Amino acid sequence: MTDTLKIAFVKARWHSDIVDQALVGFEADMKSAGRAVEITAYDVPGAFEMPLLAKKLGESGKFDAIVAAALVVDGGIYRHDFVAQAVVTGLMDAQMATGVPTFSVSLTPHHFQPSEEHTSFYHAHFVKKGAEAAHAVRLVADLDV
């Protein structure tokens, strides 16, 4: 187990008010667990740009783990499920190519609308998912392999 975990946290900017809450939850969970962590946040335009950056960050040798967060919604123009699948597959490929654990907080709701009800629900949900990612990062970091 390393003393201080070095984490790259990649955030897509679409719906940034919601997506940024994943980092809030991540940081809070790491703090409550008493785990020393250095987080470097990176912003990318959208979810589709996350896998390439994750691969480059993994190749840099600077990070113990990479977390990528995005909210991929149906904009009515393209099939958001194809984008979401490409992103998750790309993050897995980056992880496998670099050997650096890469975690996804990339959510694809079926019927997201920018209403107060949906926005407040996903705002809180991303805090929860960020905390879950922090827990997963600790579990993987502590594996004795």
MODELLER restraints for C-alpha pairs under 7 A, 6 or more apart:
rsr = mdl.restraints
at = mdl.atoms
rsr.add(forms.Gaussian(group=physical.xy_distance, feature=features.Distance(at['CA:1:A'], at['CA:141:A']), mean=6.45, stdev=0.5))
rsr.add(forms.Gaussian(group=physical.xy_distance, feature=features.Distance(at['CA:1:A'], at['CA:142:A']), mean=5.22, stdev=0.5))
rsr.add(forms.Gaussian(group=physical.xy_distance, feature=features.Distance(at['CA:3:A'], at['CA:36:A']), mean=6.66, stdev=0.5))
rsr.add(forms.Gaussian(group=physical.xy_distance, feature=features.Distance(at['CA:4:A'], at['CA:36:A']), mean=4.71, stdev=0.5))
rsr.add(forms.Gaussian(group=physical.xy_distance, feature=features.Distance(at['CA:4:A'], at['CA:37:A']), mean=5.02, stdev=0.5))
rsr.add(forms.Gaussian(group=physical.xy_distance, feature=features.Distance(at['CA:4:A'], at['CA:38:A']), mean=6.81, stdev=0.5))
rsr.add(forms.Gaussian(group=physical.xy_distance, feature=features.Distance(at['CA:5:A'], at['CA:36:A']), mean=6.36, stdev=0.5))
rsr.add(forms.Gaussian(group=physical.xy_distance, feature=features.Distance(at['CA:5:A'], at['CA:37:A']), mean=4.62, stdev=0.5))
rsr.add(forms.Gaussian(group=physical.xy_distance, feature=features.Distance(at['CA:5:A'], at['CA:38:A']), mean=6.14, stdev=0.5))
rsr.add(forms.Gaussian(group=physical.xy_distance, feature=features.Distance(at['CA:5:A'], at['CA:64:A']), mean=6.10, stdev=0.5))
rsr.add(forms.Gaussian(group=physical.xy_distance, feature=features.Distance(at['CA:6:A'], at['CA:37:A']), mean=5.91, stdev=0.5))
rsr.add(forms.Gaussian(group=physical.xy_distance, feature=features.Distance(at['CA:6:A'], at['CA:38:A']), mean=4.85, stdev=0.5))
rsr.add(forms.Gaussian(group=physical.xy_distance, feature=features.Distance(at['CA:6:A'], at['CA:39:A']), mean=6.07, stdev=0.5))
rsr.add(forms.Gaussian(group=physical.xy_distance, feature=features.Distance(at['CA:6:A'], at['CA:63:A']), mean=4.91, stdev=0.5))
rsr.add(forms.Gaussian(group=physical.xy_distance, feature=features.Distance(at['CA:6:A'], at['CA:64:A']), mean=5.26, stdev=0.5))
rsr.add(forms.Gaussian(group=physical.xy_distance, feature=features.Distance(at['CA:6:A'], at['CA:65:A']), mean=6.84, stdev=0.5))
rsr.add(forms.Gaussian(group=physical.xy_distance, feature=features.Distance(at['CA:7:A'], at['CA:38:A']), mean=6.07, stdev=0.5))
rsr.add(forms.Gaussian(group=physical.xy_distance, feature=features.Distance(at['CA:7:A'], at['CA:39:A']), mean=4.76, stdev=0.5))
rsr.add(forms.Gaussian(group=physical.xy_distance, feature=features.Distance(at['CA:7:A'], at['CA:40:A']), mean=6.28, stdev=0.5))
rsr.add(forms.Gaussian(group=physical.xy_distance, feature=features.Distance(at['CA:7:A'], at['CA:63:A']), mean=5.49, stdev=0.5))
rsr.add(forms.Gaussian(group=physical.xy_distance, feature=features.Distance(at['CA:7:A'], at['CA:64:A']), mean=6.00, stdev=0.5))
rsr.add(forms.Gaussian(group=physical.xy_distance, feature=features.Distance(at['CA:7:A'], at['CA:65:A']), mean=5.15, stdev=0.5))
rsr.add(forms.Gaussian(group=physical.xy_distance, feature=features.Distance(at['CA:7:A'], at['CA:66:A']), mean=5.67, stdev=0.5))
rsr.add(forms.Gaussian(group=physical.xy_distance, feature=features.Distance(at['CA:8:A'], at['CA:39:A']), mean=5.86, stdev=0.5))
rsr.add(forms.Gaussian(group=physical.xy_distance, feature=features.Distance(at['CA:8:A'], at['CA:40:A']), mean=4.99, stdev=0.5))
rsr.add(forms.Gaussian(group=physical.xy_distance, feature=features.Distance(at['CA:8:A'], at['CA:41:A']), mean=5.94, stdev=0.5))
rsr.add(forms.Gaussian(group=physical.xy_distance, feature=features.Distance(at['CA:8:A'], at['CA:63:A']), mean=6.37, stdev=0.5))
rsr.add(forms.Gaussian(group=physical.xy_distance, feature=features.Distance(at['CA:8:A'], at['CA:65:A']), mean=6.52, stdev=0.5))
rsr.add(forms.Gaussian(group=physical.xy_distance, feature=features.Distance(at['CA:8:A'], at['CA:66:A']), mean=4.72, stdev=0.5))
rsr.add(forms.Gaussian(group=physical.xy_distance, feature=features.Distance(at['CA:8:A'], at['CA:67:A']), mean=6.25, stdev=0.5))
rsr.add(forms.Gaussian(group=physical.xy_distance, feature=features.Distance(at['CA:9:A'], at['CA:39:A']), mean=6.68, stdev=0.5))
rsr.add(forms.Gaussian(group=physical.xy_distance, feature=features.Distance(at['CA:9:A'], at['CA:40:A']), mean=6.06, stdev=0.5))
rsr.add(forms.Gaussian(group=physical.xy_distance, feature=features.Distance(at['CA:9:A'], at['CA:41:A']), mean=4.65, stdev=0.5))
rsr.add(forms.Gaussian(group=physical.xy_distance, feature=features.Distance(at['CA:9:A'], at['CA:42:A']), mean=6.07, stdev=0.5))
rsr.add(forms.Gaussian(group=physical.xy_distance, feature=features.Distance(at['CA:9:A'], at['CA:66:A']), mean=5.91, stdev=0.5))
rsr.add(forms.Gaussian(group=physical.xy_distance, feature=features.Distance(at['CA:9:A'], at['CA:67:A']), mean=4.81, stdev=0.5))
rsr.add(forms.Gaussian(group=physical.xy_distance, feature=features.Distance(at['CA:9:A'], at['CA:68:A']), mean=5.86, stdev=0.5))
rsr.add(forms.Gaussian(group=physical.xy_distance, feature=features.Distance(at['CA:10:A'], at['CA:41:A']), mean=5.85, stdev=0.5))
rsr.add(forms.Gaussian(group=physical.xy_distance, feature=features.Distance(at['CA:10:A'], at['CA:42:A']), mean=4.71, stdev=0.5))
rsr.add(forms.Gaussian(group=physical.xy_distance, feature=features.Distance(at['CA:10:A'], at['CA:43:A']), mean=5.85, stdev=0.5))
rsr.add(forms.Gaussian(group=physical.xy_distance, feature=features.Distance(at['CA:10:A'], at['CA:50:A']), mean=6.77, stdev=0.5))
rsr.add(forms.Gaussian(group=physical.xy_distance, feature=features.Distance(at['CA:10:A'], at['CA:67:A']), mean=6.09, stdev=0.5))
rsr.add(forms.Gaussian(group=physical.xy_distance, feature=features.Distance(at['CA:10:A'], at['CA:68:A']), mean=4.55, stdev=0.5))
rsr.add(forms.Gaussian(group=physical.xy_distance, feature=features.Distance(at['CA:10:A'], at['CA:69:A']), mean=6.18, stdev=0.5))
rsr.add(forms.Gaussian(group=physical.xy_distance, feature=features.Distance(at['CA:11:A'], at['CA:19:A']), mean=6.74, stdev=0.5))
rsr.add(forms.Gaussian(group=physical.xy_distance, feature=features.Distance(at['CA:11:A'], at['CA:20:A']), mean=6.92, stdev=0.5))
rsr.add(forms.Gaussian(group=physical.xy_distance, feature=features.Distance(at['CA:11:A'], at['CA:42:A']), mean=6.16, stdev=0.5))
rsr.add(forms.Gaussian(group=physical.xy_distance, feature=features.Distance(at['CA:11:A'], at['CA:43:A']), mean=4.91, stdev=0.5))
rsr.add(forms.Gaussian(group=physical.xy_distance, feature=features.Distance(at['CA:11:A'], at['CA:44:A']), mean=6.16, stdev=0.5))
rsr.add(forms.Gaussian(group=physical.xy_distance, feature=features.Distance(at['CA:11:A'], at['CA:68:A']), mean=5.97, stdev=0.5))
rsr.add(forms.Gaussian(group=physical.xy_distance, feature=features.Distance(at['CA:11:A'], at['CA:69:A']), mean=4.96, stdev=0.5))
rsr.add(forms.Gaussian(group=physical.xy_distance, feature=features.Distance(at['CA:11:A'], at['CA:70:A']), mean=6.19, stdev=0.5))
rsr.add(forms.Gaussian(group=physical.xy_distance, feature=features.Distance(at['CA:12:A'], at['CA:43:A']), mean=5.90, stdev=0.5))
rsr.add(forms.Gaussian(group=physical.xy_distance, feature=features.Distance(at['CA:12:A'], at['CA:44:A']), mean=4.98, stdev=0.5))
rsr.add(forms.Gaussian(group=physical.xy_distance, feature=features.Distance(at['CA:12:A'], at['CA:45:A']), mean=5.60, stdev=0.5))
rsr.add(forms.Gaussian(group=physical.xy_distance, feature=features.Distance(at['CA:12:A'], at['CA:46:A']), mean=4.49, stdev=0.5))
rsr.add(forms.Gaussian(group=physical.xy_distance, feature=features.Distance(at['CA:12:A'], at['CA:47:A']), mean=5.33, stdev=0.5))
rsr.add(forms.Gaussian(group=physical.xy_distance, feature=features.Distance(at['CA:12:A'], at['CA:69:A']), mean=6.33, stdev=0.5))
rsr.add(forms.Gaussian(group=physical.xy_distance, feature=features.Distance(at['CA:12:A'], at['CA:70:A']), mean=5.08, stdev=0.5))
rsr.add(forms.Gaussian(group=physical.xy_distance, feature=features.Distance(at['CA:13:A'], at['CA:43:A']), mean=6.52, stdev=0.5))
rsr.add(forms.Gaussian(group=physical.xy_distance, feature=features.Distance(at['CA:13:A'], at['CA:44:A']), mean=6.10, stdev=0.5))
rsr.add(forms.Gaussian(group=physical.xy_distance, feature=features.Distance(at['CA:13:A'], at['CA:45:A']), mean=5.14, stdev=0.5))
rsr.add(forms.Gaussian(group=physical.xy_distance, feature=features.Distance(at['CA:13:A'], at['CA:46:A']), mean=5.67, stdev=0.5))
rsr.add(forms.Gaussian(group=physical.xy_distance, feature=features.Distance(at['CA:14:A'], at['CA:45:A']), mean=6.86, stdev=0.5))
rsr.add(forms.Gaussian(group=physical.xy_distance, feature=features.Distance(at['CA:14:A'], at['CA:46:A']), mean=5.77, stdev=0.5))
rsr.add(forms.Gaussian(group=physical.xy_distance, feature=features.Distance(at['CA:15:A'], at['CA:71:A']), mean=6.73, stdev=0.5))
rsr.add(forms.Gaussian(group=physical.xy_distance, feature=features.Distance(at['CA:18:A'], at['CA:122:A']), mean=6.42, stdev=0.5))
rsr.add(forms.Gaussian(group=physical.xy_distance, feature=features.Distance(at['CA:18:A'], at['CA:123:A']), mean=4.74, stdev=0.5))
rsr.add(forms.Gaussian(group=physical.xy_distance, feature=features.Distance(at['CA:18:A'], at['CA:126:A']), mean=6.76, stdev=0.5))
rsr.add(forms.Gaussian(group=physical.xy_distance, feature=features.Distance(at['CA:19:A'], at['CA:69:A']), mean=6.28, stdev=0.5))
rsr.add(forms.Gaussian(group=physical.xy_distance, feature=features.Distance(at['CA:19:A'], at['CA:70:A']), mean=5.73, stdev=0.5))
rsr.add(forms.Gaussian(group=physical.xy_distance, feature=features.Distance(at['CA:19:A'], at['CA:71:A']), mean=6.38, stdev=0.5))
rsr.add(forms.Gaussian(group=physical.xy_distance, feature=features.Distance(at['CA:19:A'], at['CA:126:A']), mean=6.52, stdev=0.5))
rsr.add(forms.Gaussian(group=physical.xy_distance, feature=features.Distance(at['CA:21:A'], at['CA:123:A']), mean=6.31, stdev=0.5))
rsr.add(forms.Gaussian(group=physical.xy_distance, feature=features.Distance(at['CA:21:A'], at['CA:126:A']), mean=5.38, stdev=0.5))
rsr.add(forms.Gaussian(group=physical.xy_distance, feature=features.Distance(at['CA:21:A'], at['CA:127:A']), mean=4.94, stdev=0.5))
rsr.add(forms.Gaussian(group=physical.xy_distance, feature=features.Distance(at['CA:22:A'], at['CA:69:A']), mean=6.81, stdev=0.5))
rsr.add(forms.Gaussian(group=physical.xy_distance, feature=features.Distance(at['CA:22:A'], at['CA:126:A']), mean=4.72, stdev=0.5))
rsr.add(forms.Gaussian(group=physical.xy_distance, feature=features.Distance(at['CA:22:A'], at['CA:127:A']), mean=4.81, stdev=0.5))
rsr.add(forms.Gaussian(group=physical.xy_distance, feature=features.Distance(at['CA:22:A'], at['CA:129:A']), mean=6.21, stdev=0.5))
rsr.add(forms.Gaussian(group=physical.xy_distance, feature=features.Distance(at['CA:22:A'], at['CA:130:A']), mean=4.00, stdev=0.5))
rsr.add(forms.Gaussian(group=physical.xy_distance, feature=features.Distance(at['CA:23:A'], at['CA:130:A']), mean=5.88, stdev=0.5))
rsr.add(forms.Gaussian(group=physical.xy_distance, feature=features.Distance(at['CA:24:A'], at['CA:127:A']), mean=6.16, stdev=0.5))
rsr.add(forms.Gaussian(group=physical.xy_distance, feature=features.Distance(at['CA:25:A'], at['CA:127:A']), mean=4.17, stdev=0.5))
rsr.add(forms.Gaussian(group=physical.xy_distance, feature=features.Distance(at['CA:25:A'], at['CA:128:A']), mean=6.05, stdev=0.5))
rsr.add(forms.Gaussian(group=physical.xy_distance, feature=features.Distance(at['CA:25:A'], at['CA:130:A']), mean=4.55, stdev=0.5))
rsr.add(forms.Gaussian(group=physical.xy_distance, feature=features.Distance(at['CA:25:A'], at['CA:131:A']), mean=4.64, stdev=0.5))
rsr.add(forms.Gaussian(group=physical.xy_distance, feature=features.Distance(at['CA:26:A'], at['CA:130:A']), mean=4.36, stdev=0.5))
rsr.add(forms.Gaussian(group=physical.xy_distance, feature=features.Distance(at['CA:26:A'], at['CA:131:A']), mean=4.49, stdev=0.5))
rsr.add(forms.Gaussian(group=physical.xy_distance, feature=features.Distance(at['CA:26:A'], at['CA:133:A']), mean=6.58, stdev=0.5))
rsr.add(forms.Gaussian(group=physical.xy_distance, feature=features.Distance(at['CA:26:A'], at['CA:134:A']), mean=5.10, stdev=0.5))
rsr.add(forms.Gaussian(group=physical.xy_distance, feature=features.Distance(at['CA:29:A'], at['CA:131:A']), mean=5.13, stdev=0.5))
rsr.add(forms.Gaussian(group=physical.xy_distance, feature=features.Distance(at['CA:29:A'], at['CA:134:A']), mean=6.24, stdev=0.5))
rsr.add(forms.Gaussian(group=physical.xy_distance, feature=features.Distance(at['CA:30:A'], at['CA:134:A']), mean=6.10, stdev=0.5))
rsr.add(forms.Gaussian(group=physical.xy_distance, feature=features.Distance(at['CA:44:A'], at['CA:50:A']), mean=6.80, stdev=0.5))
rsr.add(forms.Gaussian(group=physical.xy_distance, feature=features.Distance(at['CA:47:A'], at['CA:70:A']), mean=5.57, stdev=0.5))
rsr.add(forms.Gaussian(group=physical.xy_distance, feature=features.Distance(at['CA:47:A'], at['CA:72:A']), mean=6.98, stdev=0.5))
rsr.add(forms.Gaussian(group=physical.xy_distance, feature=features.Distance(at['CA:47:A'], at['CA:87:A']), mean=6.53, stdev=0.5))
rsr.add(forms.Gaussian(group=physical.xy_distance, feature=features.Distance(at['CA:48:A'], at['CA:83:A']), mean=6.82, stdev=0.5))
rsr.add(forms.Gaussian(group=physical.xy_distance, feature=features.Distance(at['CA:48:A'], at['CA:87:A']), mean=5.79, stdev=0.5))
rsr.add(forms.Gaussian(group=physical.xy_distance, feature=features.Distance(at['CA:50:A'], at['CA:68:A']), mean=6.71, stdev=0.5))
rsr.add(forms.Gaussian(group=physical.xy_distance, feature=features.Distance(at['CA:51:A'], at['CA:87:A']), mean=6.35, stdev=0.5))
rsr.add(forms.Gaussian(group=physical.xy_distance, feature=features.Distance(at['CA:51:A'], at['CA:90:A']), mean=4.96, stdev=0.5))
rsr.add(forms.Gaussian(group=physical.xy_distance, feature=features.Distance(at['CA:51:A'], at['CA:91:A']), mean=4.81, stdev=0.5))
rsr.add(forms.Gaussian(group=physical.xy_distance, feature=features.Distance(at['CA:51:A'], at['CA:94:A']), mean=6.39, stdev=0.5))
rsr.add(forms.Gaussian(group=physical.xy_distance, feature=features.Distance(at['CA:54:A'], at['CA:66:A']), mean=6.68, stdev=0.5))
rsr.add(forms.Gaussian(group=physical.xy_distance, feature=features.Distance(at['CA:54:A'], at['CA:91:A']), mean=6.83, stdev=0.5))
rsr.add(forms.Gaussian(group=physical.xy_distance, feature=features.Distance(at['CA:54:A'], at['CA:94:A']), mean=6.27, stdev=0.5))
rsr.add(forms.Gaussian(group=physical.xy_distance, feature=features.Distance(at['CA:55:A'], at['CA:94:A']), mean=4.56, stdev=0.5))
rsr.add(forms.Gaussian(group=physical.xy_distance, feature=features.Distance(at['CA:55:A'], at['CA:98:A']), mean=6.72, stdev=0.5))
rsr.add(forms.Gaussian(group=physical.xy_distance, feature=features.Distance(at['CA:58:A'], at['CA:98:A']), mean=5.46, stdev=0.5))
rsr.add(forms.Gaussian(group=physical.xy_distance, feature=features.Distance(at['CA:58:A'], at['CA:100:A']), mean=5.54, stdev=0.5))
rsr.add(forms.Gaussian(group=physical.xy_distance, feature=features.Distance(at['CA:59:A'], at['CA:98:A']), mean=5.72, stdev=0.5))
rsr.add(forms.Gaussian(group=physical.xy_distance, feature=features.Distance(at['CA:64:A'], at['CA:100:A']), mean=6.42, stdev=0.5))
rsr.add(forms.Gaussian(group=physical.xy_distance, feature=features.Distance(at['CA:65:A'], at['CA:100:A']), mean=5.71, stdev=0.5))
rsr.add(forms.Gaussian(group=physical.xy_distance, feature=features.Distance(at['CA:65:A'], at['CA:101:A']), mean=4.98, stdev=0.5))
rsr.add(forms.Gaussian(group=physical.xy_distance, feature=features.Distance(at['CA:65:A'], at['CA:102:A']), mean=5.83, stdev=0.5))
rsr.add(forms.Gaussian(group=physical.xy_distance, feature=features.Distance(at['CA:66:A'], at['CA:101:A']), mean=6.33, stdev=0.5))
rsr.add(forms.Gaussian(group=physical.xy_distance, feature=features.Distance(at['CA:66:A'], at['CA:102:A']), mean=4.63, stdev=0.5))
rsr.add(forms.Gaussian(group=physical.xy_distance, feature=features.Distance(at['CA:66:A'], at['CA:103:A']), mean=6.17, stdev=0.5))
rsr.add(forms.Gaussian(group=physical.xy_distance, feature=features.Distance(at['CA:67:A'], at['CA:102:A']), mean=5.70, stdev=0.5))
rsr.add(forms.Gaussian(group=physical.xy_distance, feature=features.Distance(at['CA:67:A'], at['CA:103:A']), mean=4.63, stdev=0.5))
rsr.add(forms.Gaussian(group=physical.xy_distance, feature=features.Distance(at['CA:67:A'], at['CA:104:A']), mean=5.90, stdev=0.5))
rsr.add(forms.Gaussian(group=physical.xy_distance, feature=features.Distance(at['CA:68:A'], at['CA:103:A']), mean=6.21, stdev=0.5))
rsr.add(forms.Gaussian(group=physical.xy_distance, feature=features.Distance(at['CA:68:A'], at['CA:104:A']), mean=5.06, stdev=0.5))
rsr.add(forms.Gaussian(group=physical.xy_distance, feature=features.Distance(at['CA:68:A'], at['CA:105:A']), mean=5.87, stdev=0.5))
rsr.add(forms.Gaussian(group=physical.xy_distance, feature=features.Distance(at['CA:68:A'], at['CA:106:A']), mean=6.92, stdev=0.5))
rsr.add(forms.Gaussian(group=physical.xy_distance, feature=features.Distance(at['CA:69:A'], at['CA:104:A']), mean=6.12, stdev=0.5))
rsr.add(forms.Gaussian(group=physical.xy_distance, feature=features.Distance(at['CA:69:A'], at['CA:105:A']), mean=4.44, stdev=0.5))
rsr.add(forms.Gaussian(group=physical.xy_distance, feature=features.Distance(at['CA:69:A'], at['CA:106:A']), mean=4.94, stdev=0.5))
rsr.add(forms.Gaussian(group=physical.xy_distance, feature=features.Distance(at['CA:70:A'], at['CA:105:A']), mean=6.47, stdev=0.5))
rsr.add(forms.Gaussian(group=physical.xy_distance, feature=features.Distance(at['CA:70:A'], at['CA:106:A']), mean=4.47, stdev=0.5))
rsr.add(forms.Gaussian(group=physical.xy_distance, feature=features.Distance(at['CA:70:A'], at['CA:107:A']), mean=6.37, stdev=0.5))
rsr.add(forms.Gaussian(group=physical.xy_distance, feature=features.Distance(at['CA:71:A'], at['CA:106:A']), mean=5.78, stdev=0.5))
rsr.add(forms.Gaussian(group=physical.xy_distance, feature=features.Distance(at['CA:71:A'], at['CA:107:A']), mean=5.11, stdev=0.5))
rsr.add(forms.Gaussian(group=physical.xy_distance, feature=features.Distance(at['CA:71:A'], at['CA:108:A']), mean=6.07, stdev=0.5))
rsr.add(forms.Gaussian(group=physical.xy_distance, feature=features.Distance(at['CA:72:A'], at['CA:80:A']), mean=6.36, stdev=0.5))
rsr.add(forms.Gaussian(group=physical.xy_distance, feature=features.Distance(at['CA:72:A'], at['CA:84:A']), mean=6.44, stdev=0.5))
rsr.add(forms.Gaussian(group=physical.xy_distance, feature=features.Distance(at['CA:72:A'], at['CA:107:A']), mean=6.19, stdev=0.5))
rsr.add(forms.Gaussian(group=physical.xy_distance, feature=features.Distance(at['CA:72:A'], at['CA:108:A']), mean=4.93, stdev=0.5))
rsr.add(forms.Gaussian(group=physical.xy_distance, feature=features.Distance(at['CA:73:A'], at['CA:80:A']), mean=5.96, stdev=0.5))
rsr.add(forms.Gaussian(group=physical.xy_distance, feature=features.Distance(at['CA:73:A'], at['CA:108:A']), mean=5.86, stdev=0.5))
rsr.add(forms.Gaussian(group=physical.xy_distance, feature=features.Distance(at['CA:73:A'], at['CA:109:A']), mean=6.38, stdev=0.5))
rsr.add(forms.Gaussian(group=physical.xy_distance, feature=features.Distance(at['CA:73:A'], at['CA:112:A']), mean=6.37, stdev=0.5))
rsr.add(forms.Gaussian(group=physical.xy_distance, feature=features.Distance(at['CA:74:A'], at['CA:80:A']), mean=5.12, stdev=0.5))
rsr.add(forms.Gaussian(group=physical.xy_distance, feature=features.Distance(at['CA:84:A'], at['CA:108:A']), mean=6.73, stdev=0.5))
rsr.add(forms.Gaussian(group=physical.xy_distance, feature=features.Distance(at['CA:91:A'], at['CA:102:A']), mean=6.60, stdev=0.5))
rsr.add(forms.Gaussian(group=physical.xy_distance, feature=features.Distance(at['CA:95:A'], at['CA:101:A']), mean=5.62, stdev=0.5))
rsr.add(forms.Gaussian(group=physical.xy_distance, feature=features.Distance(at['CA:95:A'], at['CA:102:A']), mean=5.41, stdev=0.5))
rsr.add(forms.Gaussian(group=physical.xy_distance, feature=features.Distance(at['CA:103:A'], at['CA:133:A']), mean=6.79, stdev=0.5))
rsr.add(forms.Gaussian(group=physical.xy_distance, feature=features.Distance(at['CA:105:A'], at['CA:129:A']), mean=6.40, stdev=0.5))
rsr.add(forms.Gaussian(group=physical.xy_distance, feature=features.Distance(at['CA:105:A'], at['CA:130:A']), mean=6.84, stdev=0.5))
rsr.add(forms.Gaussian(group=physical.xy_distance, feature=features.Distance(at['CA:112:A'], at['CA:118:A']), mean=6.48, stdev=0.5))
